[in-house]
Amino acid sequence: MLKKYWKKIGMLILIIACVFNVMCKLVNKVSLNKEMLDSAQYIFSQENENVKNNT
């Protein structure tokens, strides 16, 4: 019986794995707004350090 359905079972497992992979990536995605704020804070802190070091 397994011989008859092995392709369908394999495709089902593959589809479930792909859906699970996409869902994990969507759940763990960092928002663009948070990423931009973190980048701006990092650049601001680096500029402040440069000003302190130059004076």
C-alpha positions as a LaTeX table, in Angstrom:
\begin{tabular}{lrrr}
\hline
Residue & $x$ (\AA) & $y$ (\AA) & $z$ (\AA) \\
\hline
Met1 & 0.00 & 0.00 & 0.00 \\
Leu2 & 2.86 & 2.38 & 0.79 \\
Lys3 & 4.26 & 1.67 & $-2.67$ \\
Lys4 & 1.14 & 3.06 & $-4.26$ \\
Tyr5 & 1.05 & 6.36 & $-2.34$ \\
Trp6 & 4.74 & 7.18 & $-1.74$ \\
Lys7 & 4.77 & 10.12 & $-4.19$ \\
Lys8 & 1.70 & 11.72 & $-2.62$ \\
Ile9 & 3.08 & 11.23 & 0.89 \\
Gly10 & 6.42 & 12.73 & $-0.15$ \\
Met11 & 4.76 & 15.76 & $-1.72$ \\
Leu12 & 2.59 & 16.27 & 1.36 \\
Ile13 & 5.66 & 16.20 & 3.62 \\
Leu14 & 7.46 & 18.63 & 1.29 \\
Ile15 & 4.53 & 21.07 & 1.24 \\
Ile16 & 4.19 & 20.96 & 5.03 \\
Ala17 & 7.94 & 21.60 & 5.43 \\
Cys18 & 7.80 & 24.58 & 3.05 \\
Val19 & 4.78 & 26.10 & 4.80 \\
Phe20 & 6.45 & 25.62 & 8.18 \\
Asn21 & 9.64 & 27.29 & 6.91 \\
Val22 & 7.76 & 30.31 & 5.52 \\
Met23 & 5.70 & 30.71 & 8.71 \\
Cys24 & 8.83 & 30.63 & 10.89 \\
Lys25 & 10.45 & 33.32 & 8.75 \\
Leu26 & 7.35 & 35.53 & 8.94 \\
Val27 & 7.01 & 35.15 & 12.70 \\
Asn28 & 10.67 & 35.92 & 13.42 \\
Lys29 & 10.90 & 38.84 & 10.97 \\
Val30 & 12.13 & 42.11 & 12.49 \\
Ser31 & 10.01 & 45.07 & 11.47 \\
Leu32 & 11.56 & 47.65 & 9.17 \\
Asn33 & 10.69 & 50.46 & 11.59 \\
Lys34 & 12.59 & 48.79 & 14.46 \\
Glu35 & 15.56 & 48.05 & 12.20 \\
Met36 & 15.74 & 51.70 & 11.06 \\
Leu37 & 15.49 & 53.01 & 14.64 \\
Asp38 & 18.28 & 50.69 & 15.79 \\
Ser39 & 20.47 & 51.78 & 12.87 \\
Ala40 & 19.84 & 55.47 & 13.57 \\
Gln41 & 20.69 & 55.02 & 17.26 \\
Tyr42 & 23.90 & 53.19 & 16.37 \\
Ile43 & 24.99 & 55.92 & 13.92 \\
Phe44 & 24.13 & 58.64 & 16.46 \\
Ser45 & 26.17 & 56.92 & 19.19 \\
Gln46 & 29.13 & 56.47 & 16.80 \\
Glu47 & 29.04 & 60.17 & 15.88 \\
Asn48 & 28.95 & 61.14 & 19.54 \\
Glu49 & 31.97 & 58.95 & 20.28 \\
Asn50 & 33.85 & 60.51 & 17.36 \\
Val51 & 33.07 & 64.04 & 18.63 \\
Lys52 & 34.23 & 63.14 & 22.14 \\
Asn53 & 37.44 & 61.58 & 20.83 \\
Asn54 & 38.28 & 64.57 & 18.62 \\
Thr55 & 37.89 & 67.16 & 21.38 \\
\hline
\end{tabular}
